[in-house]
Amino acid sequence: VYVAAEGVLIEREGASDLFIPAEAVRSVRLATGMAGKYLRDEGLVVVTWRHGDRTLDTGLKPRFGTDELVRALESHFAVSATERPSS
């Protein structure tokens, strides 16, 4: 995952890379899972973004540096990370 002023580039194995333009990023949050896949802790970074008239969530499980990724997203795109509410 690369974060720059222009947007977020997500390099994926087995699929095409994904670029999210900076102006499309709406929010970032930590989560334990999405789409039926769950982790033991809040190690999943979820980026909410707009593509045309759709709002999409893209989940990222960085190998290293979850906190660093959240801070980079917050600082580059003026969004605040929200934590998933406790159950």
Residue, then its C-alpha position, 0 to 999 in steps of 0.5 A: v500500500y502506497v499513500a501519496a497526495e494523489g491517492v492510495l495505490i494498493e498493489r495486489e497479488g493475483a489481481s489488478d492493482l487498485f488506485i483510489p484518488a485522493e478526492a474519492v477518500r471519505s473515511v478510514r476506520l479500524a475493524t475486526g473484519m468485513a464480508g464474512k472474514y474476521l480477525r482476532d483484533e482490529g488489524l483491518v484498515v477499511v478505507t471508505w471511498r466514492h466511485g461514481d455514485r457508489t460508496l465502497d469499502t476496501g479492507l486492507k490487512p497490511r503485513f506491517g504497520t497498521d497504525e502507520l497506515v492509518r496515520a498516513l491516510e489521516s494526514h494525507f486525506a484529512v480524514s479521521a480514523t474511527e474505531r469500530p463500536s464495541s459489541 
